[in-house]
Amino acid sequence: MKTLIVYGSRYGATTGTSEEIAKTLREEGFTVQVVNAKEEKVDDISEYELIIVGSGMKIDRWTKEPENFLKKFRKKLAKKKVAIFVSSGVQAIYEYEGNTEAMGRAWRKYLKEKAEKYSLNPIAMAIFGGVLNFSKMGWMARKTVGQLWRKFEEAGFEKKNENYDTRDWDAIQNWAKELARKVRA
Ligand SMILES: Cc1cc2nc3c(=O)[nH]c(=O)nc-3n(C[C@H](O)[C@H](O)[C@H](O)COP(=O)(O)O)c2cc1C
């Protein structure tokens, strides 16, 4: 099963997540190419059967490159198996707080609306955790998410190299395994 993962990342979290999905799918016997859309352009998707598109979130927005990919190939993607995911710095806090309203909103805004916008019918979607470095934030970022660091502490996330990394590798691997199962079905 030839698979393409196209992603966009601002702070690097989605790079790690994409690599982990690729690793898991390779273990399942898939042939996987990973493309950082900020560095590489994709011209042709005809050889791929499964296409996974992912992005980091910033103020409710995807990075523009994977979104441009969806726009450019929307007609061709309609005939492929497609999955989409995002990296979110705040999802772990919503989960910790049991804030189902915020989680529902994120699911709609980050994933469902994106799929609808490009007439996609994804076989899987996911919101994974992200990475936040509060010590490096400029005033704009502080204004948006800087007040959250206390909640990360409260929720028991450990700071490593000044980063709060909320990526759940088991969840990422399980999602990729389940995706492999769906593709084979
Ligand atoms: C200025 C700023 C705004 C952010 N806005 C959001 C947001 O609206 N929703 C969200 O889920 N995460 C938000 N985040 C957290 C990022 O999604 C998180 O850092 C993630 O790791 C980004 O993925 P990337 O590292 O691949 O770019 C924001 C982070 C920063 C610094």
PDBQT file of the ligand as one rigid body, heavy atoms in Angstrom, charges set to zero:
ROOT
HETATM    1  C1  LIG A 201       0.770  31.517  19.086  1.00  0.00    +0.000 C 
HETATM    2  C2  LIG A 201       0.230  30.140  19.229  1.00  0.00    +0.000 A 
HETATM    3  C3  LIG A 201      -1.103  29.901  18.953  1.00  0.00    +0.000 A 
HETATM    4  C4  LIG A 201      -1.639  28.629  19.102  1.00  0.00    +0.000 A 
HETATM    5  N1  LIG A 201      -2.956  28.423  18.822  1.00  0.00    +0.000 NA
HETATM    6  C5  LIG A 201      -3.487  27.177  18.954  1.00  0.00    +0.000 A 
HETATM    7  C6  LIG A 201      -4.869  26.933  18.684  1.00  0.00    +0.000 A 
HETATM    8  O1  LIG A 201      -5.626  27.808  18.299  1.00  0.00    +0.000 OA
HETATM    9  N2  LIG A 201      -5.334  25.687  18.853  1.00  0.00    +0.000 N 
HETATM   10  C7  LIG A 201      -4.538  24.652  19.261  1.00  0.00    +0.000 A 
HETATM   11  O2  LIG A 201      -5.022  23.550  19.387  1.00  0.00    +0.000 OA
HETATM   12  N3  LIG A 201      -3.221  24.843  19.525  1.00  0.00    +0.000 NA
HETATM   13  C8  LIG A 201      -2.682  26.079  19.381  1.00  0.00    +0.000 A 
HETATM   14  N4  LIG A 201      -1.359  26.289  19.632  1.00  0.00    +0.000 N 
HETATM   15  C9  LIG A 201      -0.513  25.169  20.030  1.00  0.00    +0.000 C 
HETATM   16  C10 LIG A 201       0.116  24.508  18.821  1.00  0.00    +0.000 C 
HETATM   17  O3  LIG A 201      -0.858  23.871  18.080  1.00  0.00    +0.000 OA
HETATM   18  C11 LIG A 201       1.188  23.508  19.254  1.00  0.00    +0.000 C 
HETATM   19  O4  LIG A 201       2.296  24.246  19.662  1.00  0.00    +0.000 OA
HETATM   20  C12 LIG A 201       1.563  22.508  18.169  1.00  0.00    +0.000 C 
HETATM   21  O5  LIG A 201       2.682  21.777  18.619  1.00  0.00    +0.000 OA
HETATM   22  C13 LIG A 201       1.858  23.156  16.841  1.00  0.00    +0.000 C 
HETATM   23  O6  LIG A 201       2.264  22.193  15.903  1.00  0.00    +0.000 OA
HETATM   24  P1  LIG A 201       3.666  22.359  15.170  1.00  0.00    +0.000 P 
HETATM   25  O7  LIG A 201       4.710  22.319  16.261  1.00  0.00    +0.000 OA
HETATM   26  O8  LIG A 201       3.769  21.200  14.256  1.00  0.00    +0.000 OA
HETATM   27  O9  LIG A 201       3.627  23.663  14.453  1.00  0.00    +0.000 OA
HETATM   28  C14 LIG A 201      -0.803  27.558  19.510  1.00  0.00    +0.000 A 
HETATM   29  C15 LIG A 201       0.553  27.804  19.774  1.00  0.00    +0.000 A 
HETATM   30  C16 LIG A 201       1.075  29.067  19.647  1.00  0.00    +0.000 A 
HETATM   31  C17 LIG A 201       2.520  29.300  19.951  1.00  0.00    +0.000 C 
ENDROOT
TORSDOF 0
